[in-house]
Every structure is written in C-alpha cells, then in structure tokens.
Amino acid sequence: MSKVQSAATSSETIADRTIVDLDDVHLRLDSGAGPVNILRGVNLHVGRGERVGVVGPSGSGKSTMMMVMAGLERPSGGRIRVAGQDLGALDEDGLARFRRDHVGIVFQAFHLVPTMTALENVAIPLEFAGVRDAFDRARAGLESVGLGHRIHHYPGQLSGGEQQRTALARAFVAEPSLLLADEPTGNLDIDTGATIVKLLFDLAERRGTTLVLITHDPALAARCDRTVRLADGRIADDGLGGGDLDGAALAARRERARLAGE
C-alpha cells in the first residue's frame, strides 16, 4: 500500500470513529465595549457512542461550544463536522434539517411549548420529519421515561422533573446520533436530578447515542467516559491523557461510572 493510500485509509478510519470534529473553532461577538472572544481555537473530537462531560467556570464557553455543535451558532472561524456533515456548508434550512435528523438537545429550562400537551411536545420533531406514526412514537417515548399517564397534561400541570422527562423523551424520540445536554438537572432538586441523570444515561446507553453533557457537577461529569475542561474559551484538558481510550479501557471506565452512580 502506498503512503497516500495508507493516509487515506487512516483518515477514513478516524472519520468513521468520530461524530463531532471541531477544528480551530473561534467565535467572536461584537459588543458596545468592543469584540468579545468567546471561543479561541477550540479543537475537540468526540467518538461515536462516547459520553463526554464538559466542565469549566461560568463564561468559559461551554454552552457556546454546544450551540456551535448543534449549528445554532455560526463560528467566526474554523471547521465543524458533525455526523459527517460540514456545518459551514449548510444554510439555515439545511442546518434545521441537520438538527432534525441527527441532534437531540436538552436544556436546563426544559423549553417545552406551554400550549401543547406532553404528547404534542414530544411529537414535534417527528411531525417536522413527516413521520406518519408520530403520536404513537411520542406516546412510546413518554412511556419510556415513566410518563405514560401524563401524556395529555400541559407543561404547567407537570412538575419540574416531569417537564425534564418530557424534554428527554422529545430529545430521544427521533433517535438522534448525538444528544447535547446543557445543565439538564440545573433547575431540579437533588433527588429529582438523580432520577433525570439515570434516565439520561440509560437512554443513551440503550440507544447507542453519543452524549455531550455540560455540567457544573464534577461527580456527574465523572460518570461520563471522559471529562473535557474549558477555560477562557479554550480546551484546557480534553480528558484523553495523550491518547484515545481503547475498547477495554472505555468499558472499564463505564462500569466504574455505573457503580458510582448506584
């Protein structure tokens, strides 16, 4: 095999293994006080099926990095590939279709439509995708998070934990390859938050979904396969310690995290 062929094969293998590739990503916003650099050359690669915790002080760029991954914020520079798609090549309609087909998002503030029932909220991404059995699948999604008895209730009639479980069902119902969760337990009490975390990890494990979890809780981040630390808009630690985890090491780390969460 020639060096060119070998390099191509190596590149293809890496592409097959990764679902998120951020290469030298910058984001600068203008303000009355002058330009603000939020992301400063972020390089991050997330493997398919991996669970990555993202930590860092407030203002370090965690949520902005997630927004960039989702195509909700366009960077000022660098390249972003998610699920094999170069996000820089897509217009706004293309980005919306990309999110519909590949990305689930869970926010701290739930972001449910208040005038829609739990069933209707969960069915939204399926209806956008033109799925014929959208409501049947939405009902199954709510049942998977223990809310089969609350499908006709509106968000205002649900507790905070029930609203976040509805948001989880909505994020997973279209079977995304990537789930982005931004402080999903931030508005919940400790016991309810623990229930949501267990559901989140169980659903991701069951469906083989890649998870990027933003959190201020180091114990929660430790349940992931690795922890990425941001500081001042840069990756301070990618959690790899100089090399990718092999399959055995990854399985061992997940077992330790599972036992720690019980």
C-alpha positions in Angstrom: 0.0 0.0 0.0 1.4 3.5 -0.9 1.8 6.2 1.7 -1.1 8.1 0.1 -3.4 5.1 0.3 -2.3 4.5 3.9 -3.0 8.0 4.9 -6.4 7.9 3.2 -7.3 4.7 5.0 -6.2 6.2 8.3 -8.3 9.3 7.7 -11.3 7.3 6.8 -10.9 5.2 10.0 -10.8 8.3 12.1 -13.8 9.8 10.3 -15.7 6.6 10.9 -14.9 6.7 14.7 -15.8 10.3 15.3 -19.2 12.1 15.3 -18.0 15.5 16.4 -15.0 17.3 15.0 -14.2 20.8 16.0 -11.0 22.1 14.3 -9.6 25.5 15.4 -13.1 26.9 16.1 -13.3 30.6 17.0 -16.4 32.7 17.9 -16.1 36.4 18.3 -19.1 38.6 19.0 -19.2 42.4 18.7 -20.4 44.5 21.7 -20.6 48.1 22.6 -17.4 47.7 24.6 -15.6 46.0 21.6 -15.3 42.5 20.3 -15.6 39.6 22.7 -13.8 36.4 22.0 -15.9 33.5 23.4 -14.2 30.5 21.7 -10.5 30.8 21.0 -9.3 28.0 18.8 -11.3 25.0 20.1 -10.2 21.6 19.0 -12.3 18.7 20.1 -13.1 15.3 18.7 -15.9 13.0 20.1 -16.1 9.4 19.2 -19.4 7.7 18.2 -21.2 6.3 21.2 -18.9 8.2 23.6 -20.2 10.1 26.6 -18.3 13.3 27.3 -18.7 15.6 30.3 -17.9 19.2 29.7 -16.9 21.4 32.7 -15.5 24.8 33.3 -16.2 28.1 35.1 -19.1 30.3 34.1 -18.2 32.2 30.9 -15.6 29.6 29.8 -17.6 28.9 26.6 -19.3 25.6 27.4 -22.8 26.4 26.3 -21.5 28.3 23.3 -19.5 25.3 22.2 -22.7 23.2 22.4 -24.6 25.7 20.3 -21.8 25.6 17.7 -22.0 21.8 17.6 -25.8 22.0 17.1 -25.5 24.5 14.3 -27.4 27.1 16.4 -24.5 29.5 16.4 -22.1 30.0 13.5 -18.4 30.3 14.3 -16.2 33.2 13.2 -13.5 30.7 12.1 -12.6 27.1 12.0 -14.3 24.0 10.8 -17.2 21.9 12.3 -18.1 18.5 11.2 -20.9 16.6 13.0 -22.3 13.2 11.9 -20.2 13.5 8.7 -21.7 16.9 7.7 -19.6 20.1 7.3 -21.9 22.6 9.1 -20.3 25.5 7.4 -21.6 24.3 4.0 -25.3 24.5 5.2 -27.7 27.4 5.0 -30.3 27.9 7.8 -32.8 25.5 6.3 -30.1 22.9 5.9 -29.0 23.3 9.5 -32.6 22.9 10.6 -32.8 19.6 8.7 -29.5 18.5 10.0 -30.7 19.0 13.6 -33.9 17.3 12.9 -32.1 14.2 11.5 -29.1 14.0 13.8 -29.2 16.0 17.0 -31.3 15.9 20.2 -31.0 18.8 22.7 -31.9 19.0 26.4 -31.8 22.4 28.1 -31.8 23.4 31.7 -35.0 25.4 31.2 -36.9 22.5 29.5 -38.1 24.7 26.6 -41.5 22.9 26.2 -44.3 24.6 24.3 -46.7 25.7 27.1 -49.9 25.5 24.9 -49.1 21.9 23.8 -49.6 18.7 25.8 -46.7 16.5 26.7 -47.7 14.2 23.8 -47.8 17.0 21.4 -44.4 18.4 22.6 -42.7 15.1 22.1 -44.3 14.6 18.7 -42.9 17.9 17.4 -39.6 16.6 15.9 -41.4 13.6 14.4 -44.0 15.8 12.7 -41.3 18.1 11.3 -39.7 15.0 9.8 -43.0 13.8 8.3 -43.2 10.6 10.4 -46.7 9.1 9.9 -46.9 7.5 13.3 -45.5 10.5 15.1 -48.0 10.4 18.0 -47.7 6.6 18.5 -43.9 7.0 18.8 -44.3 10.1 21.0 -46.5 8.1 23.3 -44.0 5.3 23.5 -41.3 7.9 24.2 -43.2 9.2 27.1 -43.8 5.7 28.4 -40.1 5.1 28.3 -39.5 7.9 30.8 -42.4 6.9 33.0 -44.9 9.5 31.9 -47.4 7.3 30.0 -50.1 8.5 32.5 -49.3 12.2 31.8 -49.5 12.4 28.0 -52.5 14.8 27.9 -51.1 17.2 30.6 -49.7 20.6 29.7 -46.3 21.7 30.9 -47.9 24.0 33.5 -49.6 20.9 35.0 -46.3 19.0 35.3 -43.6 19.1 38.0 -40.1 20.3 37.1 -38.9 16.7 36.9 -41.8 15.6 34.8 -41.1 18.5 32.4 -37.5 17.5 32.1 -38.5 13.9 31.5 -40.8 15.2 28.7 -37.9 17.1 27.3 -35.8 13.9 27.4 -38.4 12.0 25.6 -38.6 14.7 22.9 -34.8 14.7 22.5 -34.6 10.9 22.1 -37.8 10.2 20.2 -36.3 10.8 16.7 -33.3 8.5 17.6 -30.6 11.2 17.2 -27.0 10.1 16.7 -25.9 12.9 19.0 -27.5 14.2 22.2 -26.4 17.6 23.7 -27.5 18.3 27.3 -26.8 21.7 28.9 -27.1 21.5 32.7 -30.2 19.2 32.5 -30.5 19.0 36.3 -29.8 22.7 37.0 -33.4 23.5 37.8 -34.2 20.4 39.8 -33.8 19.3 43.4 -31.1 16.7 44.2 -33.4 13.6 44.2 -35.3 14.6 41.0 -32.0 15.4 39.3 -30.6 12.0 40.2 -33.7 10.4 38.5 -33.2 12.5 35.4 -29.5 11.6 35.2 -30.2 7.9 35.5 -32.8 8.2 32.7 -30.4 10.2 30.5 -27.5 7.7 30.8 -29.8 4.7 30.5 -31.5 6.0 27.3 -28.1 7.0 25.8 -26.7 3.5 26.6 -29.7 1.7 25.3 -29.8 3.5 22.0 -26.1 3.9 21.4 -26.4 7.7 21.4 -23.3 9.9 21.7 -23.8 12.2 24.7 -22.1 15.6 25.3 -23.1 16.7 28.8 -22.4 20.2 30.1 -22.4 20.4 33.9 -21.0 22.2 36.9 -21.1 19.0 38.9 -17.8 17.2 38.7 -19.4 14.0 40.1 -21.8 14.0 37.2 -19.1 14.6 34.7 -17.1 11.7 36.2 -19.9 9.3 35.2 -19.0 10.0 31.5 -16.3 8.3 29.6 -14.1 11.4 29.9 -14.2 14.9 31.1 -13.3 17.9 28.9 -12.4 21.1 30.7 -12.8 24.6 29.2 -11.1 27.7 30.4 -11.3 31.2 28.8 -12.7 29.8 25.5 -10.1 27.1 25.1 -9.8 23.4 25.8 -7.7 23.2 28.9 -7.9 19.4 29.1 -9.5 17.0 26.6 -9.6 14.2 29.1 -7.7 11.8 26.9 -4.4 12.0 28.7 -2.5 11.9 25.5 -4.3 9.1 23.7 -7.7 7.7 22.7 -9.3 5.1 25.0 -9.4 1.6 23.6 -12.5 -0.6 23.9 -11.4 -2.4 27.1 -10.5 0.8 28.9 -13.7 2.5 27.8 -15.8 -0.4 29.1 -13.9 -0.5 32.4 -14.5 3.3 32.8 -18.2 2.9 32.1 -18.5 0.1 34.6 -16.8 2.2 37.3 -19.2 5.1 36.5 -22.2 2.8 36.7 -21.2 1.5 40.1 -20.5 5.0 41.3 -24.0 6.1 40.2 -25.8 3.3 42.1 
